[in-house]
Amino acid sequence: MRSPVGRIDGVDAFRQHTARVGRITGSEAFDVTVRRCDAMTVVGCLREMHIVCVPDVTPFVVQAAITRVGCRTETAG
């Protein structure tokens, strides 16, 4: 999943996007929160990645707010 509207990509689209981003040299998560409500869990954090866009140049810093939602189902337990 990526983008502000929560677009969910298939495997091939995700791989294509990741290949265009550049080499990630570091990644950290800050202010992680977890909220559980019955059969649903919401995890949020701030993420900072260091991405090499041009060789031999200081990595570019990208920051993003990340949210993941998980729902328990009959088959997933």
DADA-V68215 format. One record per pair of residues at least 24 apart in sequence whose C-alpha atoms are under 8 Angstrom apart, sorted by the first residue. I is the first residue (numbers start at 1). J is the second residue. D is the distance in Angstrom with one decimal. If there is no record, write none. Layout:
i=I j=J d=D
i=I j=J d=D
//
This chain:
i=21 j=51 d=7.5
i=21 j=53 d=7.7
i=22 j=51 d=6.0
i=22 j=52 d=5.7
i=22 j=53 d=5.6
i=23 j=51 d=5.6
i=23 j=52 d=5.2
i=23 j=53 d=7.4
i=24 j=49 d=6.7
i=24 j=50 d=5.7
i=24 j=51 d=4.4
i=24 j=52 d=6.3
i=25 j=49 d=7.6
i=25 j=50 d=5.5
i=25 j=51 d=6.0
i=25 j=52 d=7.1
i=25 j=59 d=7.6
i=26 j=50 d=5.1
i=26 j=51 d=7.5
i=39 j=71 d=5.7
i=39 j=72 d=5.0
i=39 j=73 d=7.7
i=40 j=69 d=7.1
i=40 j=70 d=5.6
i=40 j=71 d=4.4
i=40 j=72 d=6.2
i=41 j=69 d=5.8
i=41 j=70 d=5.2
i=41 j=71 d=6.5
i=42 j=67 d=7.0
i=42 j=68 d=5.8
i=42 j=69 d=4.6
i=42 j=70 d=6.5
i=43 j=67 d=5.7
i=43 j=68 d=5.2
i=43 j=69 d=6.4
i=44 j=68 d=6.4
//
